[in-house]
Amino acid sequence: MVEIIPAINAESFEEVKEKTMQIEAHAKWVHIDIADGTFTTNTLWHEPRDLAGLKTKLKIEVHLMLADMDLRWPDWILPNVSRVIFHLEGAHDPAFVIKKIKEAGKKVGLAIRPETPWQHAEPYLKHVDLIQTLAVVPGEAGQEFRPEILDKISHLRASHSEAIIEVDGGINPKTAIQCIYAGANILVSASYIFNSDNIKKAIEELTNL
């Protein structure tokens, strides 16, 4: 069964808290996007000290759209964070970052940008808990899904049948179905869920596909 994780793309910690409360009764996980302008052209809320105080029953995964992760991974090893996702392109030594996050007792995900060939991530796949294929350019919310990502998902699934493949960006009922058929396990959705009139219904619609 494919899992749907609502994503929070916020300008402030108040917005993070508000959106977390909106989905708390309807999901098991929350995906929080972090960007400080070092890896993206935009900035989002990005203060680990704030996140340490977030009270929620949801499991938290942080999507770190940050550069120099070799030095910055310790900032996000927080008691309430279950999974840390960082970008292959944002680390000088991805194997080192994966090792340190796992040693800290956290699950680890490796993300790749739309233009990055999936083969670049292959040396690390057996060491991570999931591979995230971004279907949009990292940063701005509301971008259109890039259909060429479906080939990447299919190749990953064919080459690594046991891999957990998470897709993030432009997920709605139409693109979700395409990702599921291509082989995705987890779908992350922000705009479709939070721009809907009924958040519960939007999550259920994606879950029931």
C-alpha positions in Angstrom: 0.0 0.0 0.0 1.3 3.4 -0.9 1.7 5.9 1.9 0.7 9.6 1.7 2.7 12.1 3.7 1.5 15.7 3.9 4.3 18.2 3.4 4.7 21.6 5.1 6.4 24.3 3.1 6.3 27.2 5.6 7.6 30.8 6.0 7.5 30.7 9.8 7.4 28.3 12.7 3.9 29.5 13.5 2.8 28.2 10.1 4.6 24.9 10.7 2.6 24.5 14.0 -0.7 25.5 12.4 -0.4 23.1 9.5 0.8 20.3 11.7 -2.4 20.7 13.8 -4.5 20.6 10.6 -3.3 17.2 9.5 -2.6 15.6 12.9 -5.9 13.6 12.9 -5.5 12.4 9.3 -1.9 11.2 8.9 0.9 9.3 10.5 3.8 11.3 9.3 4.5 14.9 8.5 7.2 16.0 6.0 8.7 19.4 6.8 10.7 21.2 4.1 13.8 23.1 5.2 15.6 25.7 3.0 17.9 28.5 3.9 19.0 29.6 0.4 22.2 27.7 0.3 20.8 24.9 -1.9 17.7 26.6 -3.2 16.8 30.0 -4.7 14.3 30.6 -2.0 14.2 30.4 1.8 11.7 28.6 4.1 11.6 28.3 7.8 14.8 26.6 8.9 15.4 26.8 12.6 16.2 23.4 14.3 15.8 25.0 17.8 12.2 25.8 17.0 11.5 22.3 15.7 12.8 20.7 18.9 9.8 22.3 20.6 7.1 21.0 18.2 4.6 18.9 20.0 2.8 16.4 17.8 1.9 12.7 17.8 2.9 12.6 14.1 6.3 11.1 13.1 8.4 13.9 11.6 10.7 13.6 8.6 12.7 16.7 7.7 13.6 17.3 4.1 16.9 19.3 4.3 17.3 21.3 1.1 20.7 22.6 2.4 24.3 22.7 1.2 27.3 21.5 3.2 25.4 18.7 4.9 28.7 17.1 6.0 28.9 19.8 8.6 25.2 20.5 9.2 23.7 17.1 9.8 24.0 17.3 13.7 21.7 20.4 13.8 18.7 18.2 12.8 19.3 15.2 15.1 16.4 16.1 17.4 14.5 13.8 19.7 11.2 14.4 17.9 12.6 13.8 14.4 12.3 10.2 13.1 13.8 10.5 9.6 16.3 12.9 8.1 16.3 13.3 4.3 19.2 15.2 2.7 20.3 15.8 -0.8 23.0 13.8 -2.6 24.0 17.1 -4.3 24.2 18.9 -0.9 26.9 16.7 0.6 30.6 16.4 -0.3 30.7 12.9 1.2 27.2 11.4 1.2 28.4 8.1 2.7 29.8 10.0 5.7 26.5 11.8 6.3 24.4 8.6 6.0 26.7 6.9 8.5 26.5 9.7 11.0 22.8 10.1 10.8 22.3 6.3 11.3 24.7 6.3 14.2 22.6 9.0 15.8 19.7 6.6 15.8 17.7 8.2 13.0 16.3 6.8 9.8 17.9 8.4 6.7 16.7 9.2 3.3 18.7 10.3 0.3 17.1 12.8 -2.1 18.0 13.6 -5.7 17.1 16.6 -7.8 15.0 16.1 -11.0 18.1 16.5 -13.3 20.3 14.1 -11.3 20.5 10.6 -12.9 19.3 7.9 -10.5 22.5 6.0 -11.1 24.4 8.7 -9.1 22.5 7.5 -6.0 23.0 3.8 -6.6 26.2 3.4 -4.5 24.3 4.5 -1.4 20.9 2.8 -1.9 21.7 -0.2 0.3 22.7 2.1 3.2 19.6 4.3 3.3 16.0 3.8 4.4 14.6 5.4 1.4 15.4 7.2 -1.8 13.5 10.4 -2.6 13.1 11.5 -6.2 12.1 15.1 -6.5 9.6 15.8 -9.3 10.2 19.5 -9.1 13.1 21.9 -8.6 13.9 22.0 -4.9 12.4 25.0 -3.1 9.3 26.7 -4.3 5.9 25.1 -3.6 3.2 24.7 -6.3 5.4 23.7 -9.2 4.2 21.4 -11.9 5.1 17.7 -11.8 7.9 16.8 -14.3 6.8 13.7 -16.1 10.3 12.6 -17.0 10.6 11.6 -13.3 8.4 8.6 -14.0 11.2 6.9 -16.0 13.6 7.5 -13.1 11.1 5.8 -10.7 10.6 2.9 -13.0 14.3 2.3 -13.4 14.9 2.5 -9.7 12.1 0.0 -9.1 13.4 -2.4 -11.7 16.9 -2.3 -10.4 16.1 -2.3 -6.7 12.9 -4.2 -6.1 13.1 -3.7 -2.3 13.9 0.0 -2.3 11.5 2.5 -0.6 10.9 5.2 -3.2 9.5 8.5 -2.1 8.3 11.0 -4.7 8.0 14.7 -3.7 6.6 17.6 -5.8 3.5 18.2 -7.8 1.6 15.3 -6.4 -2.2 15.3 -7.1 -4.6 12.4 -7.9 -3.4 12.3 -11.6 0.3 12.4 -10.9 0.0 10.1 -7.9 -1.5 7.3 -10.0 1.4 7.7 -12.5 3.9 7.5 -9.7 2.2 4.4 -8.1 2.3 2.6 -11.5 5.9 3.5 -11.9 6.8 1.9 -8.5 6.6 4.6 -5.8 6.0 3.6 -2.2 5.6 7.0 -0.6 4.0 10.2 -2.0 4.6 13.6 -0.5 2.0 16.3 -1.2 1.9 19.9 0.0 -0.2 22.2 -2.3 -2.9 19.7 -3.2 -3.6 19.0 0.4 -3.2 22.4 2.0 -4.8 24.3 -0.8 -7.9 22.1 -0.7 -11.2 23.1 0.9 -11.2 19.9 2.9 -7.8 18.6 4.1 -9.1 15.3 5.4 -10.9 14.6 2.1 -7.8 15.5 0.0 -5.6 13.1 2.1 -8.2 10.4 1.8 -8.5 10.9 -1.9 -4.8 10.3 -2.4 -4.7 7.4 0.1 -7.5 5.6 -1.7 -6.1 5.7 -5.2 
